[in-house]
C-alpha cells in the first residue's frame, strides 16, 4: 500500500459491488442524498445515468474504506417511508458497498459517483466512484 500524499485519490469502477448488511457502527460520514425521484413524473431517460458530486465530512479517526448506498421510498405525504439504511432493521435489499482500492484518512473527502444503466440488464447499474482527499481548505467545493 502506498502512503497518502497531500492530495490522495482513489478511483474504482465496479460491475460487481458487494451487497451486504452494513453495520451502522462502520459508517464514518453523514449520509447524503445522491438522487431524488418523483415516481409519478420520472421519465425513462432520467434513469439512464445519475451523477453526483459532493463533499463528505468524516467522523472519527478510522480510515474510509468504501462507499455504501441504500434507498428510502416515501409512499405518501403522511410519512410512510421504506428505509433500507443501515440504521434501521435489515431488509432483504440490504445495502450496496463499493470498496476503495486503498484506505483514505482525512477529515473531508470529495466524492464523484456515476451510476449508469447497464446495457444488457436495464434494472442493473454500473457504479463508478472517485474519492479524493481535498487540499486543506474544506470550503473549496
C-alpha positions in Angstrom: 0.0 0.0 0.0 1.2 3.5 -0.9 1.3 6.2 1.8 -1.1 9.1 1.1 0.4 12.3 -0.1 -1.1 15.8 0.3 -3.7 15.0 -2.3 -4.8 11.4 -2.3 -7.0 9.9 -4.9 -8.8 6.6 -5.3 -10.9 5.5 -8.3 -12.9 2.4 -8.6 -15.4 1.2 -11.2 -17.4 -1.8 -10.1 -19.7 -4.0 -12.0 -20.0 -6.3 -9.0 -20.4 -4.2 -5.9 -20.9 -6.0 -2.6 -24.5 -6.5 -1.4 -24.5 -6.9 2.4 -26.0 -5.6 5.6 -23.7 -2.8 6.8 -23.1 -2.4 10.5 -24.1 1.2 11.3 -21.0 1.5 13.6 -18.9 1.3 10.4 -20.4 4.5 8.9 -18.0 7.3 9.3 -19.7 10.0 7.3 -23.0 11.8 7.2 -25.4 10.3 4.6 -26.0 12.4 1.6 -28.8 12.1 -1.0 -27.5 11.5 -4.5 -30.8 11.3 -6.2 -34.5 12.2 -5.6 -37.2 11.0 -7.9 -40.9 11.6 -8.1 -42.1 8.2 -9.5 -45.2 9.8 -10.8 -43.2 12.1 -13.1 -39.9 10.4 -13.8 -39.0 9.6 -17.4 -37.0 6.7 -18.6 -34.1 8.8 -19.8 -33.9 10.3 -16.3 -32.7 6.9 -15.1 -30.1 6.2 -17.7 -27.3 7.9 -15.8 -27.0 9.6 -12.5 -24.1 11.8 -11.5 -23.3 13.1 -8.0 -20.5 15.3 -6.8 -20.2 16.2 -3.1 -18.1 16.5 -0.1 -18.3 14.2 3.0 -17.1 15.2 6.4 -15.7 12.1 8.1 -16.2 11.4 11.7 -13.7 9.7 14.0 -10.2 8.7 13.1 -10.9 5.5 11.3 -10.0 5.1 7.6 -12.5 5.4 4.8 -12.6 2.0 3.1 -15.6 2.4 0.8 -18.9 4.0 -0.1 -22.3 2.5 1.0 -25.5 3.0 -1.0 -29.1 2.5 0.1 -32.5 4.0 -0.7 -35.6 5.3 1.0 -39.1 5.4 -0.5 -41.7 7.8 0.7 -45.1 6.3 -0.2 -47.5 9.1 0.9 -47.5 12.6 2.3 -48.5 11.2 5.7 -44.9 10.0 6.2 -44.9 6.2 5.4 -41.3 5.5 4.4 -39.5 2.3 3.4 -36.0 2.9 4.8 -33.2 0.5 3.8 -30.4 2.3 5.6 -28.0 0.5 8.0 -29.6 2.4 10.9 -32.9 0.5 10.8 -33.8 -3.1 11.0 -32.4 -5.0 8.0 -34.5 -5.6 4.9 -33.9 -8.1 2.1 -32.5 -5.2 0.0 -29.5 -4.8 2.4 -27.0 -2.1 1.2 -24.6 -1.8 -1.7 -21.0 -1.3 -0.9 -18.2 -0.2 -3.3 -14.8 -0.8 -1.6 -11.9 1.5 -2.4 -8.6 0.1 -3.6 -6.8 1.8 -0.7 -7.9 3.4 2.6 -8.2 7.2 2.9 -7.7 9.1 6.1 -8.9 12.7 6.0 -11.4 15.0 7.7 -13.1 15.6 4.4 -13.3 13.7 1.1 -14.6 14.8 -2.3 -16.7 12.1 -3.9 -17.8 11.8 -7.6 -20.3 9.0 -8.3 -21.7 7.9 -11.6 -24.5 5.3 -11.8 -25.0 4.2 -15.4 -27.7 1.8 -16.5 -26.3 -1.5 -17.7 -26.7 -2.1 -21.4 -27.8 -5.7 -21.1 -30.0 -5.6 -17.9 -31.7 -2.2 -17.6 -32.6 -2.9 -13.9 -28.8 -3.0 -13.1 -26.4 -0.1 -12.8 -22.7 0.1 -13.2 -21.2 2.2 -10.4 -18.1 4.4 -10.7 -16.7 6.1 -7.6 -13.9 8.6 -7.4 -12.8 9.7 -3.9 -10.3 12.4 -3.4 -8.8 13.9 -0.3 -9.0 17.7 -0.9 -6.4 20.3 0.0 -6.5 21.7 3.4 -9.4 24.1 2.7 -12.7 22.2 3.3 -14.8 25.1 1.8 -13.5 24.8 -1.8 -16.4 22.8 -3.0 
